[in-house]
């Protein structure tokens, strides 16, 4: 889930895999109206990156063996 600094869901954010310990496809997913999206990751460790249309970005670590929800908080980069 992608949220802003006020903990509100961010719809339309693009989430990509910034880097990982396994080969990864070049994919970007867009969050739904509740800031959610689903990615199926292979075995390994990955860094997810979210970016909004308003130039807010954020990152979060994800493990391909763990299907727990991940939250990415986006903030304005200065």
C-alpha positions in Angstrom: 0.0 0.0 0.0 1.2 3.5 -0.8 0.4 6.2 1.7 1.4 9.9 2.1 2.9 11.4 5.2 -0.6 12.0 6.5 -1.2 8.2 6.3 -3.7 8.7 3.4 -3.8 6.2 0.6 -2.3 7.4 -2.7 -4.2 6.4 -5.8 -2.3 6.3 -9.2 1.2 6.0 -7.7 3.6 3.9 -9.9 5.4 1.2 -8.0 8.5 -0.4 -9.6 11.2 -2.8 -8.4 14.2 -0.6 -8.0 16.7 -3.4 -7.4 16.7 -7.1 -6.3 18.7 -10.1 -5.6 17.1 -12.1 -8.4 16.4 -11.3 -12.1 13.3 -9.2 -12.2 11.0 -8.1 -15.1 10.8 -4.5 -16.0 7.3 -3.8 -14.7 5.5 -0.9 -13.1 2.2 -1.2 -11.4 -0.3 1.6 -10.6 -2.0 1.7 -7.2 -5.8 1.5 -7.1 -8.1 4.1 -5.5 -7.2 2.8 -2.0 -3.4 3.0 -2.7 -3.1 -0.8 -3.2 -1.5 -3.0 -5.7 -0.3 -6.6 -6.0 3.1 -7.9 -7.2 4.3 -11.5 -7.3 8.0 -11.5 -6.6 10.4 -14.4 -7.0 12.6 -15.7 -4.2 14.9 -13.0 -3.0 15.1 -9.5 -1.6 13.8 -6.5 -3.4 13.6 -2.7 -3.1 10.3 -1.3 -4.2 10.0 2.3 -5.3 6.8 4.4 -5.5 6.4 7.7 -7.4 3.3 9.9 -7.6 2.3 12.4 -10.2 3.1 15.1 -7.7 6.8 14.2 -7.5 6.5 12.3 -4.2 8.7 9.2 -3.8 9.3 6.5 -1.3 11.0 3.1 -1.0 10.4 -0.1 1.0 12.2 -3.4 1.3 10.3 -6.6 0.2 11.1 -10.3 0.5 9.8 -12.6 -2.3 9.2 -15.4 0.2 7.0 -13.2 2.5 3.5 -12.4 1.3 2.8 -9.9 4.1 1.6 -6.5 3.0 4.2 -3.8 2.4 3.6 -0.1 3.1 5.5 2.6 1.2 5.4 6.1 2.5 5.9 8.8 -0.1 7.3 12.2 0.6 8.2 15.3 -1.5 11.8 15.3 -2.4 13.6 18.6 -1.8 
